[in-house]
Amino acid sequence: LKIVLLGGRDSGKNAVGNLILGKEEFGTEERTLCSRRIGKVSELRVTVVNTPGWWCDSSAQNTPKLVKREIITSVALCSPGPHVFLIIIKATSVLSEKRRKALEEHVALLGDAVWSHCMVVFTCAEKYKDTNLEEYVESGGKALCWLSEKCSQRCHSVVPSDNSQRTVLLEKIQKLVTENGNSVFEMEAKILWVNEEEKREMEERTRLRLKKMKIVLLGAKGSGKTSALNTILARENNPKPIRTVRCQAGQEMVLGRLVTVVDTPGWWMNYFCDESSNFDRGELALSSYFCPPGPHVFLLVIRVDRAFTETCRRAAQEHLDMIGEHIWSHVILLFSFGDWLGDTPIEQSIESEGEALRWIVERCGNKYHVLNSKMKDKEFQVRELIAKIEKTITSSDNGCYYKLERKVLEQLEGTMRREKERARERLMKKKKQRQMARAQLNLEPLTELRVVLIGGPKIGKSSCGNTILSRDCFDTAAQTTSCTERKENICGKMVVVVDTPGCLSVTSDFLKASCAILLVVNLSSSFKDTWRKTLQKDLEAGGDQLWSRCMVLFSYGDMLGDTSIEQHIESEGEPLQWLVEKCGNRYHVLDNKNWGDGAQVKELIDVMEEML
């Protein structure tokens, strides 16, 4: 007995196939290719072919060629032909005229003779199983009555989760087969021939195209993008992971293909797009440029061992939407840290995590893969990932590559060129200023230096204080609520550091000979005009003289990588540039994670002494 399942997406085809075969043979996810399963049911050898579903409201004209080709291919998968076509419809959905027409057009791909082999199967929940089928059809309107008549009133309803209903369903299928004299459906030879030729040509084009594969990795900071790159390209992981600050491309031969993987800067998982720095956003937008003419797929990397909240979902959506509105058809979800799952299926993890993660999975077209970078035999999981990427490429309606528009690319390149030139000019200006300041240092060096850290909450003031004093004397876990002083002898002078709460009004009391005011800015996030105005307001009480004692101190210096701070200032825009200029072009960067030998602190003290 050979059966083909037809129907729209999420109609329940998979569940009906499992009911017929008496076991879980078909997964829950929608597919773009036919899948065939063979089983033995009551001494009967049963072949079930599940076809890809179409969008219920879409005409055949709007259905991808790949799906239409697979519907026709289903006949060839049960040679010499299927006995029965089961048209699966979810009983709880309304068969409108638009949906009826869509169904008719998709079934018509097989030819007019197919209807004599068709039977309608309604899938329903347990509470609807006692509904009278004839009454249900009559109350369903003209569209449903038309379908029933087209199938010569051959209709049946099942609760797919109830295995006791298998026998009755098979009896009705056998009755249809008997009515047709045990004959199979034979498609017109010309339709099959044309379909096979198109499929052969498509596979050949795909084979030639897929000798090269281009991938871009996207995700939050710490999601495991770099580790995924190393796993895909069969490279060793760095024992001391380095943050990806700029787009970096790696290329290796993988399973007979030249694979290019582009690693990109991540966003903070709780930062929306407008909170990420302009530099990071620019790098993300240019990621496609690193694998011309464009990537085949984007792998959105998400840690499977961390909670995925609505904030995480919105952050991911906004950063991907910024790259381009058509990006999602080229995105595959890559779950990192797969070892954490153990024996738990990823589907169970997705469902238990909640709506936010399920939304992302659906937005990616239910395309996902788990990567375990700790597994010794990594080739198998990479082979599976490559196969999923190939499937995404061949089923894409928007072309093989995701292409960055030429006009957009030229604008981005022009902006970056101008920023680099301005960054070079700013650095030269700073060097000249410091040379002039050092030439005027005729007085004895300061024996005491008072440093006041000013800025909003959670920008790294306390961490900067600890770095300057080379010890953990300020609490970085709790928010600073009052001014706190700590001191240490550094380079022969007593350095007093004052950590302040956010939004502290700075008065003229700070105008002491040895007092420097450091305006702390988190360079890993966007510097908005509201923050500039807040800092300006905080310093108003001290008058214009106060600005001559101010300089900008950038925290999170480890996020810079090999990018110059001048380039960051220029890319971040007018608010930050205004602040730096207001401070007389005085600025310094602190890496609060890697204190090193104290050279960065010594340079900071030199700059402050020159300023004072």
C-alpha positions as CSV (number, residue, x, y, z in Angstrom):
1,L,0.0,0.0,0.0
2,K,1.5,3.3,-1.1
3,I,0.2,6.6,0.3
4,V,1.1,10.2,-0.4
5,L,0.2,13.0,2.2
6,L,-0.8,16.4,0.8
7,G,-1.7,19.6,2.7
8,G,-0.8,23.0,3.9
9,R,1.8,23.8,6.4
10,D,1.0,22.7,10.0
11,S,-2.1,20.8,8.8
12,G,-1.0,17.7,10.7
13,K,0.5,15.6,7.8
14,N,3.4,14.4,10.0
15,A,1.0,13.2,12.7
16,V,-1.2,11.3,10.3
17,G,1.9,9.6,8.8
18,N,3.0,8.6,12.3
19,L,-0.5,7.3,13.1
20,I,-0.6,5.1,9.9
21,L,2.8,3.6,10.6
22,G,2.2,3.2,14.3
23,K,5.4,5.0,15.4
24,E,7.2,8.3,15.3
25,E,8.7,8.3,11.8
26,F,8.1,11.9,10.8
27,G,9.4,14.8,12.9
28,T,7.3,17.8,13.9
29,E,9.1,20.4,11.8
30,E,8.0,21.4,8.3
31,R,10.3,20.3,5.5
32,T,11.0,21.6,2.0
33,L,11.8,18.1,0.6
34,C,9.7,14.9,0.4
35,S,10.3,12.3,3.1
36,R,9.5,8.6,2.6
37,R,9.0,6.0,5.3
38,I,8.2,2.3,5.0
39,G,6.7,0.2,7.7
40,K,4.7,-3.0,8.3
41,V,1.1,-2.6,9.5
42,S,-1.0,-5.7,10.1
43,E,1.2,-7.8,7.7
44,L,0.8,-5.1,5.1
45,R,3.9,-3.3,3.7
46,V,3.0,0.4,3.8
47,T,4.9,3.2,2.1
48,V,4.1,6.8,3.2
49,V,5.5,9.8,1.4
50,N,5.1,13.1,3.2
51,T,5.2,16.2,0.9
52,P,6.3,19.7,1.9
53,G,3.3,21.9,2.8
54,W,2.2,25.1,1.2
55,W,1.1,28.3,2.9
56,C,-2.7,27.8,3.2
57,D,-3.6,31.3,1.8
58,S,-1.0,31.3,-0.9
59,S,-1.7,30.4,-4.5
60,A,0.5,27.9,-6.3
61,Q,2.1,30.8,-8.2
62,N,3.5,32.1,-4.9
63,T,4.8,28.7,-3.7
64,P,8.5,28.2,-4.2
65,K,9.4,26.1,-7.3
66,L,11.3,23.7,-5.0
67,V,8.1,22.8,-3.1
68,K,6.0,22.4,-6.3
69,R,8.7,20.2,-7.7
70,E,8.7,18.0,-4.6
71,I,4.9,17.6,-4.7
72,I,5.3,16.1,-8.2
73,T,8.3,14.1,-7.2
74,S,6.2,12.3,-4.5
75,V,4.7,10.1,-7.2
76,A,8.1,8.9,-8.3
77,L,9.0,8.0,-4.7
78,C,6.4,5.3,-4.6
79,S,6.9,3.6,-8.0
80,P,5.0,2.5,-10.0
81,G,2.7,5.1,-8.3
82,P,0.7,5.8,-5.2
83,H,-2.7,4.1,-4.4
84,V,-4.0,7.0,-2.4
85,F,-3.5,10.7,-1.8
86,L,-4.6,11.9,1.6
87,I,-5.5,15.6,1.7
88,I,-4.9,16.6,5.3
89,I,-6.9,19.5,6.7
90,K,-6.9,20.8,10.3
91,A,-10.5,20.5,11.5
92,T,-10.2,23.7,13.6
93,S,-9.2,25.9,10.7
94,V,-11.8,27.4,8.3
95,L,-11.5,26.4,4.7
96,S,-12.2,29.7,3.0
97,E,-12.6,30.2,-0.7
98,K,-9.1,31.5,-0.9
99,R,-7.7,28.4,0.9
100,R,-9.9,26.1,-1.2
101,K,-8.5,27.6,-4.4
102,A,-4.9,27.3,-3.1
103,L,-5.6,23.6,-2.3
104,E,-7.1,23.0,-5.8
105,E,-4.1,24.6,-7.5
106,H,-1.5,22.6,-5.6
107,V,-3.3,19.3,-6.1
108,A,-3.7,20.2,-9.8
109,L,0.1,20.0,-10.2
110,L,-0.4,16.2,-10.3
111,G,-3.0,16.3,-13.1
112,D,-6.8,16.0,-13.2
113,A,-6.8,12.2,-12.8
114,V,-5.5,12.5,-9.2
115,W,-8.9,13.3,-7.7
116,S,-10.2,9.7,-8.1
117,H,-7.4,8.6,-5.8
118,C,-7.9,11.4,-3.2
119,M,-9.4,11.2,0.3
120,V,-9.9,14.1,2.8
121,V,-8.6,13.5,6.3
122,F,-9.5,16.0,9.0
123,T,-7.1,16.2,12.0
124,C,-8.8,17.2,15.2
125,A,-8.2,17.3,19.0
126,E,-9.6,14.7,21.4
127,K,-12.6,16.9,22.3
128,Y,-13.9,17.1,18.7
129,K,-13.6,13.3,18.0
130,D,-17.4,12.7,18.4
131,T,-18.4,15.4,16.0
132,N,-20.7,14.2,13.2
133,L,-18.5,14.4,10.0
134,E,-21.4,14.9,7.5
135,E,-22.8,17.8,9.6
136,Y,-19.3,19.2,10.0
137,V,-18.8,19.3,6.2
138,E,-22.3,20.8,5.5
139,S,-21.7,23.5,8.1
140,G,-18.3,24.3,6.7
141,G,-19.7,26.2,3.7
142,K,-19.4,25.9,0.0
143,A,-15.6,25.5,-0.1
144,L,-15.7,22.4,2.1
145,C,-18.7,20.9,0.3
146,W,-16.9,21.4,-3.0
147,L,-13.8,19.5,-1.7
148,S,-16.0,16.7,-0.3
149,E,-17.7,16.3,-3.7
150,K,-14.4,16.5,-5.6
151,C,-13.3,13.5,-3.5
152,S,-16.6,11.7,-4.0
153,Q,-17.6,12.2,-0.3
154,R,-14.5,10.2,0.8
155,C,-13.9,12.1,4.1
156,H,-12.6,10.9,7.5
157,S,-11.5,12.5,10.7
158,V,-8.8,11.3,13.1
159,V,-7.3,12.3,16.4
160,P,-3.6,11.6,15.5
161,S,-2.6,11.0,19.1
162,D,-5.2,8.1,19.4
163,N,-3.5,5.0,17.9
164,S,-6.8,3.1,18.2
165,Q,-8.1,5.1,15.2
166,R,-5.4,3.6,12.8
167,T,-7.5,0.5,11.9
168,V,-10.6,2.5,10.8
169,L,-8.5,4.9,8.8
170,L,-6.7,2.0,7.0
171,E,-10.0,0.3,6.3
172,K,-11.3,3.4,4.5
173,I,-8.1,3.7,2.6
174,Q,-8.4,0.1,1.5
175,K,-12.0,0.7,0.4
176,L,-10.8,3.5,-1.9
177,V,-8.1,1.2,-3.3
178,T,-10.7,-1.5,-4.0
179,E,-13.0,1.0,-5.7
180,N,-10.2,1.9,-8.0
181,G,-9.6,-1.8,-8.8
182,N,-6.3,-1.9,-6.9
183,S,-4.8,0.4,-9.6
184,V,-2.2,3.0,-8.8
185,F,-2.2,6.6,-9.9
186,E,-0.1,7.1,-13.1
187,M,1.0,10.7,-13.8
188,E,1.4,11.9,-17.4
189,A,4.9,10.9,-18.6
190,K,5.5,14.5,-19.9
191,I,4.9,16.1,-16.5
192,L,7.3,13.6,-14.8
193,W,9.9,14.0,-17.4
194,V,9.9,17.8,-17.3
195,N,10.0,17.7,-13.5
196,E,13.0,15.3,-13.4
197,E,14.9,17.4,-16.0
198,E,14.4,20.6,-13.9
199,K,15.4,18.8,-10.8
200,R,18.5,17.3,-12.4
201,E,19.6,20.7,-13.7
202,M,19.0,22.4,-10.4
203,E,21.0,19.7,-8.6
204,E,23.9,20.2,-11.1
205,R,23.8,24.0,-10.6
206,T,23.8,23.5,-6.9
207,R,26.7,21.0,-6.9
208,L,28.8,23.5,-8.9
209,R,27.8,26.4,-6.7
210,L,28.3,24.6,-3.4
211,K,32.0,24.0,-4.1
212,K,32.4,27.3,-2.2
213,M,30.4,28.1,0.9
214,K,30.3,31.5,2.7
215,I,29.0,31.9,6.2
216,V,28.6,34.9,8.6
217,L,28.4,34.3,12.3
218,L,26.1,36.6,14.4
219,G,25.2,36.7,18.1
220,A,25.6,38.3,21.4
221,K,29.0,38.7,23.2
222,G,30.1,35.4,24.7
223,S,27.7,33.4,22.7
224,G,30.4,31.2,21.3
225,K,30.8,32.6,17.7
226,T,34.6,32.3,17.6
227,S,34.4,28.8,19.0
228,A,31.9,27.9,16.3
229,L,34.2,29.2,13.7
230,N,37.0,27.1,14.9
231,T,34.8,24.0,15.1
232,I,33.5,24.5,11.5
233,L,37.0,25.1,10.1
234,A,38.5,22.3,12.2
235,R,40.8,24.7,14.1
236,E,42.0,24.5,17.7
237,N,40.3,26.9,20.2
238,N,42.5,29.6,21.8
239,P,42.9,28.6,25.5
240,K,42.5,32.4,26.2
241,P,39.5,33.5,24.2
242,I,39.9,37.0,22.6
243,R,36.9,39.2,22.0
244,T,36.0,39.7,18.4
245,V,36.1,43.5,17.9
246,R,36.2,43.7,14.1
247,C,34.9,41.3,11.4
248,Q,37.4,38.6,10.7
249,A,37.3,36.0,8.0
250,G,38.7,32.4,8.1
251,Q,38.9,30.0,5.2
252,E,39.6,26.3,5.1
253,M,38.8,23.2,3.0
254,V,35.9,21.5,4.8
255,L,34.5,18.2,3.4
256,G,35.5,19.0,-0.1
257,R,34.3,22.6,-0.1
258,L,36.2,25.9,0.3
259,V,34.4,27.3,3.3
260,T,34.7,31.0,4.3
261,V,33.4,31.9,7.8
262,V,33.2,35.5,9.0
263,D,33.2,36.2,12.7
264,T,31.6,39.5,13.8
265,P,31.5,41.7,16.9
266,G,28.7,40.6,19.3
267,W,26.2,42.8,21.0
268,W,25.4,42.8,24.7
269,M,22.6,40.3,25.1
270,N,20.4,42.9,26.9
271,Y,21.3,45.8,24.6
272,F,18.9,46.9,21.9
273,C,20.3,48.0,18.6
274,D,20.4,51.7,19.4
275,E,22.4,50.9,22.6
276,S,25.2,49.2,20.7
277,S,28.1,51.4,19.6
278,N,28.0,52.9,16.2
279,F,31.3,51.1,15.4
280,D,29.9,47.7,16.2
281,R,26.8,48.4,14.2
282,G,28.9,49.5,11.3
283,E,31.0,46.2,11.5
284,L,27.8,44.1,11.5
285,A,26.4,46.0,8.5
286,L,29.6,45.4,6.6
287,S,29.9,41.7,7.5
288,S,28.6,40.6,4.1
289,Y,31.4,42.6,2.5
290,F,34.0,40.1,3.9
291,C,32.7,37.2,1.7
292,P,31.8,38.7,-1.7
293,P,29.4,38.6,-3.5
294,G,27.7,37.8,-0.2
295,P,27.1,35.0,2.4
296,H,25.0,31.9,1.6
297,V,23.8,31.9,5.2
298,F,24.0,33.7,8.5
299,L,24.4,31.5,11.6
300,L,22.7,33.2,14.6
301,V,24.6,31.8,17.6
302,I,22.6,31.4,20.9
303,R,23.9,29.7,24.0
304,V,21.7,26.8,24.9
305,D,22.8,26.9,28.6
306,R,21.6,30.4,29.2
307,A,18.0,31.8,29.6
308,F,16.7,33.4,26.5
309,T,14.4,36.3,27.5
310,E,12.2,38.7,25.6
311,T,15.0,41.3,25.9
312,C,17.4,38.8,24.3
313,R,14.9,38.2,21.5
314,R,14.3,41.8,20.8
315,A,18.1,42.5,20.8
316,A,18.7,39.7,18.3
317,Q,15.8,40.8,16.1
318,E,16.9,44.5,16.0
319,H,20.5,43.8,15.2
320,L,19.6,41.4,12.4
321,D,16.9,43.7,11.0
322,M,19.6,46.4,10.9
323,I,21.7,44.3,8.5
324,G,18.7,44.0,6.1
325,E,15.0,43.3,5.9
326,H,15.4,40.1,3.8
327,I,18.1,38.5,6.0
328,W,15.8,36.0,7.8
329,S,15.4,33.6,4.9
330,H,19.2,33.1,5.0
331,V,19.4,32.6,8.8
332,I,20.0,29.3,10.6
333,L,19.9,29.2,14.4
334,L,23.1,27.7,15.8
335,F,22.8,26.5,19.5
336,S,26.3,26.6,21.1
337,F,27.5,24.8,24.3
338,G,25.6,21.8,23.1
339,D,27.3,19.6,25.7
340,W,25.1,21.2,28.3
341,L,22.0,19.4,26.8
342,G,23.3,15.9,27.6
343,D,20.6,13.5,26.4
344,T,17.8,16.2,26.3
345,P,16.6,16.8,22.7
346,I,17.0,20.4,21.6
347,E,13.3,20.5,20.7
348,Q,12.4,19.9,24.4
349,S,14.8,22.7,25.4
350,I,13.2,25.1,22.8
351,E,9.7,24.3,24.0
352,S,10.5,24.6,27.7
353,E,12.4,27.9,27.3
354,G,9.3,29.8,26.3
355,E,7.8,32.1,23.7
356,A,10.9,34.3,23.1
357,L,13.0,31.5,21.8
358,R,10.2,29.8,19.9
359,W,9.6,33.1,18.1
360,I,13.3,33.2,17.0
361,V,13.1,29.6,15.8
362,E,10.0,30.3,13.8
363,R,11.5,33.5,12.4
364,C,14.4,31.4,11.1
365,G,11.9,29.1,9.3
366,N,12.4,26.4,12.0
367,K,16.0,25.9,10.8
368,Y,18.4,25.1,13.7
369,H,21.4,23.0,14.6
370,V,23.3,22.2,17.9
371,L,27.1,22.5,18.0
372,N,29.1,20.8,20.8
373,S,32.6,22.2,20.5
374,K,33.8,19.8,23.3
375,M,32.9,16.7,21.4
376,K,36.0,14.8,20.2
377,D,34.5,13.7,16.9
378,K,33.3,17.1,15.5
379,E,33.2,16.1,11.9
380,F,29.8,14.4,12.1
381,Q,28.1,17.5,13.5
382,V,29.8,19.8,11.0
383,R,28.7,17.5,8.2
384,E,25.1,17.8,9.4
385,L,25.4,21.5,9.6
386,I,26.8,21.8,6.1
387,A,23.9,19.6,4.9
388,K,21.4,22.0,6.5
389,I,23.2,25.0,5.0
390,E,23.0,23.4,1.5
391,K,19.3,22.7,2.0
392,T,18.8,26.4,3.0
393,I,20.6,27.5,-0.1
394,T,18.6,25.3,-2.5
395,S,15.3,26.2,-1.0
396,S,15.9,30.0,-0.8
397,D,13.4,32.2,-2.7
398,N,15.7,35.2,-2.5
399,G,18.7,33.8,-4.3
400,C,21.8,31.9,-3.4
401,Y,23.6,34.8,-1.7
402,Y,22.5,37.5,0.6
403,K,23.8,40.6,-1.2
404,L,24.5,43.9,0.3
405,E,23.1,46.6,-1.9
406,R,25.9,48.4,-3.9
407,K,24.6,51.8,-2.9
408,V,24.5,51.0,0.8
409,L,28.0,49.4,0.6
410,E,29.5,52.5,-1.1
411,Q,27.9,54.7,1.6
412,L,29.4,52.6,4.4
413,E,32.8,52.5,2.7
414,G,32.7,56.3,2.2
415,T,31.8,56.9,5.9
416,M,34.5,54.6,7.1
417,R,37.2,56.3,5.0
418,R,36.2,59.7,6.3
419,E,36.2,58.4,9.9
420,K,39.7,57.0,9.5
421,E,41.0,60.3,8.2
422,R,39.4,62.3,11.1
423,A,40.8,59.7,13.5
424,R,44.3,60.2,12.1
425,E,43.9,64.0,12.5
426,R,42.7,63.7,16.1
427,L,45.6,61.5,17.1
428,M,48.1,63.9,15.5
429,K,46.4,66.8,17.4
430,K,46.6,64.9,20.7
431,K,50.3,64.2,20.2
432,K,51.1,67.8,19.5
433,Q,49.1,68.9,22.6
434,R,51.0,66.5,24.8
435,Q,54.3,67.7,23.4
436,M,53.4,71.3,24.2
437,A,52.2,70.4,27.7
438,R,55.3,68.4,28.5
439,A,57.5,71.4,27.4
440,Q,55.7,73.6,29.9
441,L,56.2,71.2,32.9
442,N,58.8,73.4,34.7
443,L,57.3,73.0,38.1
444,E,58.1,70.2,40.5
445,P,56.0,67.0,39.9
446,L,52.9,66.8,42.0
447,T,53.3,64.8,45.3
448,E,49.5,64.2,45.6
449,L,46.9,63.7,42.9
450,R,43.1,63.7,43.6
451,V,41.1,61.8,40.9
452,V,37.3,62.2,40.8
453,L,35.3,59.7,38.7
454,I,32.1,61.1,37.2
455,G,29.5,59.4,35.1
456,G,26.2,57.5,35.0
457,P,25.5,54.2,36.7
458,K,26.9,50.9,35.4
459,I,29.5,52.4,33.1
460,G,32.6,51.1,34.9
461,K,33.6,53.9,37.3
462,S,34.3,51.5,40.2
463,S,36.3,49.2,37.9
464,C,38.3,52.1,36.7
465,G,39.1,53.1,40.3
466,N,40.3,49.5,41.0
467,T,42.5,49.6,37.9
468,I,44.1,52.9,38.8
469,L,44.9,51.8,42.4
470,S,45.8,48.2,41.2
471,R,43.6,46.6,43.9
472,D,40.0,45.7,44.4
473,C,39.0,48.5,46.8
474,F,35.7,49.6,45.2
475,D,32.7,47.2,45.1
476,T,31.9,46.5,41.4
477,A,28.9,44.2,42.2
478,A,26.7,46.9,43.8
479,Q,25.7,50.3,42.5
480,T,27.6,53.2,44.0
481,T,25.2,55.3,46.2
482,S,27.6,57.7,47.9
483,C,31.1,59.2,47.3
484,T,33.8,56.7,48.4
485,E,37.6,57.5,48.7
486,R,40.5,55.2,48.4
487,K,44.2,56.0,48.0
488,E,47.5,54.4,47.1
489,N,51.1,55.4,46.5
490,I,51.7,55.2,42.7
491,C,54.9,56.3,41.0
492,G,56.1,58.2,44.0
493,K,52.9,60.2,44.5
494,M,49.8,59.7,46.7
495,V,46.9,59.1,44.4
496,V,43.4,59.5,45.9
497,V,40.5,58.1,43.9
498,V,36.9,59.3,44.5
499,D,34.2,57.0,43.2
500,T,30.9,58.9,42.9
501,P,27.2,57.9,42.4
502,G,25.6,58.6,39.0
503,C,24.3,62.2,38.4
504,L,26.5,63.9,40.9
505,S,26.6,67.7,40.7
506,V,30.2,68.8,40.4
507,T,30.8,72.1,42.2
508,S,33.7,74.6,42.3
509,D,34.9,72.7,45.5
510,F,36.7,70.4,43.0
511,L,38.9,73.3,41.7
512,K,41.9,72.3,43.8
513,A,45.4,72.4,42.3
514,S,45.8,68.7,42.3
515,C,42.3,67.6,41.4
516,A,41.5,65.9,38.0
517,I,38.0,65.1,36.9
518,L,37.6,61.9,34.8
519,L,34.4,61.7,32.8
520,V,33.9,57.9,32.5
521,V,32.4,56.6,29.2
522,N,31.6,53.0,28.4
523,L,33.0,52.5,25.0
524,S,31.2,49.2,24.5
525,S,27.8,51.0,24.2
526,S,26.3,53.9,22.3
527,F,27.0,57.3,23.7
528,K,23.7,59.1,23.3
529,D,23.0,62.9,23.3
530,T,21.0,62.5,26.5
531,W,24.1,61.2,28.3
532,R,26.1,64.2,26.9
533,K,23.5,66.6,28.3
534,T,23.5,64.8,31.7
535,L,27.3,65.2,32.0
536,Q,27.1,68.8,30.9
537,K,24.4,69.5,33.5
538,D,26.4,67.7,36.2
539,L,29.4,70.1,35.5
540,E,27.4,73.3,35.2
541,A,27.7,74.2,38.9
542,G,31.4,74.3,38.6
543,G,31.6,76.8,35.8
544,D,33.7,76.9,32.7
545,Q,36.9,76.6,34.7
546,L,36.0,73.0,35.6
547,W,36.2,71.8,32.1
548,S,39.9,72.7,32.0
549,R,40.4,69.9,34.7
550,C,38.3,67.4,32.8
551,M,39.3,64.5,30.5
552,V,37.4,61.6,29.1
553,L,38.2,58.1,30.5
554,F,37.0,55.2,28.4
555,S,36.1,52.1,30.4
556,Y,35.8,48.6,28.9
557,G,39.1,49.1,27.0
558,D,39.3,45.3,26.3
559,M,36.5,45.8,23.8
560,L,38.6,47.9,21.5
561,G,40.9,45.2,20.3
562,D,43.1,46.5,17.5
563,T,40.8,49.4,16.8
564,S,42.1,52.8,17.8
565,I,40.2,54.9,20.3
566,E,40.3,57.8,17.8
567,Q,38.4,55.7,15.3
568,H,35.8,54.8,17.9
569,I,35.4,58.5,18.8
570,E,34.8,59.4,15.1
571,S,32.4,56.5,14.4
572,E,30.3,57.2,17.6
573,G,29.1,60.5,16.3
574,E,28.6,64.1,17.4
575,P,27.7,63.7,21.1
576,L,30.9,61.9,22.0
577,Q,33.0,64.2,19.8
578,W,31.5,67.2,21.5
579,L,32.4,65.8,24.9
580,V,36.0,65.1,23.9
581,E,36.5,68.5,22.4
582,K,34.9,70.2,25.5
583,C,37.6,68.3,27.5
584,G,40.3,69.9,25.3
585,N,40.8,66.6,23.3
586,R,42.1,64.9,26.4
587,Y,41.1,61.2,26.7
588,H,42.5,57.9,27.8
589,V,41.5,54.2,27.7
590,L,41.6,51.7,30.6
591,D,41.4,48.0,30.2
592,N,39.9,47.0,33.5
593,K,40.1,43.3,32.8
594,N,43.9,43.1,32.0
595,W,45.8,45.4,34.4
596,G,49.1,44.4,33.0
597,D,52.3,46.0,34.4
598,G,50.6,49.3,35.3
599,A,51.8,51.1,32.1
600,Q,48.3,52.2,31.2
601,V,47.9,53.8,34.7
602,K,51.3,55.5,34.5
603,E,50.3,57.0,31.2
604,L,47.0,58.2,32.6
605,I,48.7,59.9,35.5
606,D,51.1,61.6,33.1
607,V,48.2,62.9,31.0
608,M,46.4,64.2,34.2
609,E,49.7,65.9,35.4
610,E,50.2,67.6,32.1
611,M,46.6,68.8,32.2
612,L,46.9,70.2,35.7
